[in-house]
Amino acid sequence: MKSRIAFFVVVFILWLLLCMTFDWVHVVSGVVIACFISLVAGDMFVTRPYVLKNPFRYLWFMYYVPLFIWECLKANIDVAYRVIHPMRPIKPGIVKVKTRLKSETGLTFLANSITLTPGTMSVDLDEENGIIYIHWINVVSTDIDEATERIVSRFERVLAKIFE
């Protein structure tokens, strides 16, 4: 029951942020939609509701959003430069990286952050061993540690503080 309540609060806040208006029609429809979603999927997404009680996790998430936007912007410029200058080396391939994240939500955020960053895409995830296979537009190194440092570590440090 606690997970459904926590999920309701998160969905309702997300609804209000997406609407960007606080008139009674949007608030009432947000309550109805959040109730429906939390009843249908409340136990599916929030397996550890106590995690939501720590306010520092929200502060780290507010730090993560601009970090992700910055990394995405840098990757966009890099990929655009590769398109404009075809002489620039492009060496696509799949690399194996390690992650310390164990929670499903943390792993999902990490894999999605990698995929949403241009030039990289998460291909497969081995949860048991903490390994992610990533397609990289320009493989600089196939060494697991160096590839992890270049691709994963920029997101992993913050996501560990949010989800672990």
C-alpha positions, -999 to 999 in steps of 0.1 A, spaced: 0 0 0 29 24 8 43 19 -27 10 28 -43 8 60 -22 44 69 -30 38 62 -67 6 83 -67 25 113 -52 53 109 -79 28 106 -108 7 135 -95 37 158 -92 49 148 -126 14 155 -140 15 190 -124 49 197 -138 39 186 -173 7 207 -172 24 238 -159 -10 251 -147 -28 247 -115 -65 253 -123 -90 230 -108 -96 210 -140 -60 200 -144 -56 192 -106 -87 170 -105 -78 152 -137 -43 148 -124 -57 132 -92 -79 108 -112 -51 98 -136 -26 94 -108 -51 72 -88 -57 51 -119 -20 46 -127 -11 39 -91 -38 13 -87 -28 -4 -120 10 -2 -117 18 10 -82 35 -22 -71 53 -26 -105 76 5 -104 81 14 -67 97 -16 -51 115 4 -25 92 33 -14 115 42 16 140 55 -9 116 83 -18 118 97 17 154 109 15 154 145 4 190 144 -7 181 121 -35 159 148 -50 187 173 -47 211 149 -65 184 144 -92 182 181 -97 220 180 -102 217 151 -126 193 168 -150 217 196 -160 246 171 -160 227 149 -185 217 180 -206 254 191 -207 266 156 -217 239 153 -243 248 187 -257 285 178 -259 276 145 -276 253 163 -301 281 186 -311 305 157 -315 282 137 -337 273 168 -357 310 175 -362 315 139 -375 286 144 -400 300 177 -413 336 165 -415 335 130 -429 373 127 -427 370 126 -389 376 90 -378 345 69 -371 352 35 -358 318 20 -346 317 -10 -324 302 -26 -294 321 -23 -261 316 -39 -227 314 -17 -196 309 -24 -159 286 -7 -136 283 -7 -98 246 1 -98 224 -28 -86 188 -14 -84 166 -19 -115 157 18 -115 193 29 -114 203 5 -142 173 16 -163 183 53 -158 219 46 -167 210 25 -198 185 52 -210 210 80 -203 236 63 -224 211 56 -252 197 91 -252 232 106 -255 241 107 -292 269 85 -303 261 57 -278 234 32 -275 228 5 -248 224 -28 -266 223 -54 -238 223 -55 -200 236 -83 -178 222 -74 -144 238 -102 -125 274 -92 -135 268 -55 -138 278 -54 -174 263 -32 -202 271 -37 -239 271 -4 -257 273 5 -293 297 34 -296 301 55 -327 339 59 -322 355 31 -302 385 47 -286 393 17 -264 380 -18 -260 394 -20 -225 365 -24 -200 379 0 -175 387 28 -199 354 24 -218 336 25 -184 354 57 -175 346 74 -208 310 63 -211 295 52 -178 313 70 -149 299 105 -157 264 93 -150 270 64 -126 284 85 -97 253 107 -95 228 79 -102 243 58 -74 235 87 -50 200 89 -63 189 52 -66 213 31 -45 
